[in-house]
C-alpha cells in the first residue's frame, strides 16, 4: 500500500502545481490566457509540456506490454520513427501554424481552416471528426490511471476507484489552471517520467541478475529468441508504421500547443531534443518489456507467457470467444508495474509508480484541447461569445471539461480492450490520415474547403470501416490471417491477429494516401479561396 | 531550390529510408555492450541521428521569416 500512498502524494503535488503554483490574478484570465496561457510559454516549458502532451499511457505501459509479446521491434515501430517524423512535422508545419495563429489570433486548428478555406459548416464537420477521434485518446488516460493505481497497490485500490481519482485530479487542474496549469504539470510530469526510465532499468536489471545474463538466456530459448530480432514482423508492415507519427501534427492538442510558444525560437530546442527525449523513455521501457520474458518468479507474468503459448499452439482450434479469453490473460500493459513490485524497494516502487502515473496522465492536454475547440469552434463561432461575453465563454469551457471527464470515465469502465490497440486503431490512424489537411492549409494555395471536406469524410468513413470489419471478423490465432478480400490470388484485405492489413500494409497507409488524393483532386475541381484570403495567408509565409 | 536546400532534402529522405534497416532483420547478434540486440542498438543510434538531422535543419534552414 505504501507505493500507492506515494502516488497519492504525487497526485497532491500535481494538483498544487496545476491549480496554484503558476496561477495569474483572476482579473487577467481572458479566453486566450485560459486556453493558450496567453501565448507565453518559454523554451523549457514549451519543450517538456509539448512532449508530455504527446506521450500517453502507452509510452510506459503499452510500449513495455507490446515489447513483452512482440520484442525489440516495438522501438523501431513506434519510437525511432516518431523521433524523426514528429520533430520534422513540428519544424515544417508547426512553425507555420504558430506564425499564422499569432498573426490572425487563432486558438484552434478549425478556426484556421474556416478562415483559410472561407467556410463555416465544413469547419464544424472537421471539429466533430477531430472530437470523435480524440475521445478514445482521453479514455486511455483514465484506463491507464485505473490500471496503474490498481497494480501499484497490489489490488487494494480497485480499478474503478483509481480511474476516478486520476480523472478527478486531471479535471481539477485543467478546470482551474487552464493551459498554464496544464503546461506546468506536463513539464513536471515529463521530467519525472524521463527520470523513470534510467532508474527503472538499473533497479530491475539488478533484480533480474544482470542484463547480459537475461539476454543470453532469452537468446538460448527458441520460444524467446525471436523477440530479440524483428523476424515476426514483415518489413512492409514495419514501413507502414512510419505513417502513424504523422498524426502528431493533426492532433488538436499538439496543434494548440504549437500556439502557446512565446516566440518562434522556442521550436528550436524542441525539435532538436525531441528524438532524444523519446529515446530516453522508450528504450528502457521496450528493453524491460522484452526482458520480462525471462522472469520466472512473478506468477502473473508466467500466466501471460502461458496464455501466449496456448494461443500459439491451440489457437486455430479454439473458438473466437476462447481466443479472446486467452488474449485477455495475455494483456501485458501492467508488466513494468509487476517488475517494479517484485524487484524495486517499496519506497522506490512508489516513486517509480508516480513516474508511470506522470506518463499516464497525458489526457489533460487532450481534455483542454477539446474544451478549447468546443468553446471556440462551436460556442464562440455560433454567436455565444458575442451574446454572453468572454467570461461566460471561459466558464463554458470549464463546464465542458467536467462533462467530458465524466463521459471519458464512463467509457473507460466499459472498455476491456488493450490500451495500445484502442489508441492505434482509432485515434492515431485517423489523425494521421487528417494530417494532409494541416499541411495543405499552410503550404498549398490551391487547396479548397471541398477538398478538405472530401478528405475528412473519407477519414471518418475509413476509421468506421476498419472498426466494423474488426468487429465482424474475429481476430484469428497467431499465424495465417483470415483473408477477407483477395483479387487474382493477391490478398488485398486480411484480418490479422493484431488488427487489419491492406496489401500487407497497416490501414493507416491507404487511409492517408486516399486522403491526399481526395484533397488534391476535389480541390482542383472546385473554386479556390479568394485572392485576398490567399494573400493574407501566403504573403507573410514567403521568405 | 538552392543547392543547400536540395542537399538538406536529400539528407532528410536518406534518414527516413535508413529507418527500414532490413539488413539486421533476423539477427540479434552481436549484443552491443553485451546486452543490447543489434537491431535495438541501431534504432537507438537512429534516434540520435534524427536529433542531429534536426540540428542541421535548425542551423541551415530555420524559417526566421515566420517570426
Interface residues (C-beta under 8 A of the other chain):
Chain A: X72 X73 X75 X76 X79 X80 X81 X83 X84 X87 X88 X91 X95 X96 X98 X99 X211 X212 X214 X215 X216 X219 X225 X228 X229 X230 X231 X235 X238 X239 X242 X263 X264 X265 X268 X271 X272 X273 X274 X275 X276 X278 X279 X283 X286 X287 X540 X541 X542 X543
Chain B: X12 X15 X16 X19 X20 X21 X22 X25 X26 X27 X28 X29 X31 X34 X35 X36 X37 X39 X40 X43 X44 X46 X47 X48 X50 X51 X53 X54 X55 X57 X58 X62 X63 X64 X65 X66 X67
